[in-house]
């Protein structure tokens, strides 16, 4: 007696790199709001579903500035994937941000 054929599951899709980002800001200034908006737009366009973003207000948590070596705000810190990178400014220069995140313009890291 023969066994019934088992259905094979397709292999899981290749795991996408996961980006862990921290954006350090100082209050609700214009530059802080611009940095958040610019980064959100870039991430949604180039990393949809592949990133986790934490916004850290140094007015609320000043002790985190030293631990993360923050000397100016706004500053984006890419924690994962390695290497750790710091990108300063309001993140309006999309190409500079993509380069800092190691993302090619084709959308593939």
Number of C-alpha atoms within 10 A of each C-alpha: 3 4 5 6 6 6 6 6 6 6 6 6 6 6 7 12 13 13 19 17 21 18 22 26 25 19 15 11 11 9 17 23 15 17 24 19 14 17 20 14 14 17 18 12 10 18 20 11 11 14 17 13 17 13 13 20 19 17 11 11 11 12 10 14 16 9 8 12 10 17 10 12 21 26 22 29 23 21 15 16 14 11 9 13 15 17 18 17 17 22 23 14 10 14 14 12 22 18 13 16 24 16 15 12 12 7 10 11 14
